[in-house]
Every structure is written in structure tokens, then in C-alpha cells.
Amino acid sequence: MITDMIETPESSNIARIGYDNDNKELRVDFKAGGSYLYSNVPSQLYENMVKAPSKGKFFHSSIKNVFKFTKLN
């Protein structure tokens, strides 16, 4: 279960991200609306995303079209 969501005010595209270490799930909430849960994401990749200067660029190069996802809303 994702308990802590990190706000990303510096991102023009991503509102917040969170990670479930037990289930290896990454949640991404977008500023334009929509929340997605990505499956089987390694914890190191999440940590790299948190540290990335551009969350959107990191998402597009390392998460999108790489991991299966479920749209939450």
C-alpha cells in the first residue's frame, strides 16, 4: 500500500508520486488529471525518479511504455 505521496511542485506535468515497496508499485498523479499505478517497478528506479531534476523527462524515458499500468481514475 502506498502511504506517502511526494508532491512535485517543480514538475509541470506530474503532481505527485508514491511507491509501495512491498508490491513494487509506483503511483503517478498528473496535474492535468488522472492517476496511474505502474507494476513491477524496482525501488531503485523510484528513488532515481525522486532525485531526477525533471520528473517528467525521467517518467517518459524510464517508466512510460516500459511498465504495465492501471488507470486509477
N, C-alpha and C positions, 0 to 999 in steps of 0.2 A: 504494500500500500504506500502510495506517495503521501508523505506527511508534510514536507516543507517545499514550498514553491519559491523559487528565486525570481524576484522582479528584475526585469531587464529594461530599465528606462532609457538606456543608451542605444537600444536597438530600435530601428524604425519599423521593423516588421514583427518581432517577437515580443510579446508582453511579459511572459514568464515561462520558466522551465522547472521541471522537477524530475526526480528519479527514484525508482523503487529498486533498491539494491537486491532484495530477496528474489524478485521476479524479473530483474533486468529490463524494466520498462521505463521509457523516457516519455514524459508528457510535455508537449509544447502547446502553449496557448498563444494565438496570434492576435495582434492588435486590431486587425480587420475583422476579427471574429473567427470562431472555430477553434476547437481543441482536439488534439490528436495524441494517441498513445502508440508509441513505437515499441515493438517487441524485440527481445534478444539483443539489446544494446549493451555492449560492455561498459562497465563502470568507468574505465579509463577514458572512453570516448565522451561520456557525460562530463567528467572532470575537465577534459580538454575544451569542451564547449563552454563551460563556466568561465574558463580562463581566456577564451578567444576574444580578441579585440572586436571582432564583428561576429555576433551570434548568427546573424542571417547568412553570411558567407559560409561559416562553418556548417550550419544546418544544410545548406544547398549542396555543399561539396562532400559531406560525410554522413548525412542522415537520410535526407530525401532521396527517394529512388534506390535506397540501399536496404532499408529495413521495412518489414511489413508493418502496417499501421491500422488502427481502428479510429474512425472519427467519433468523438465523444458527444458532440452537439452540433 
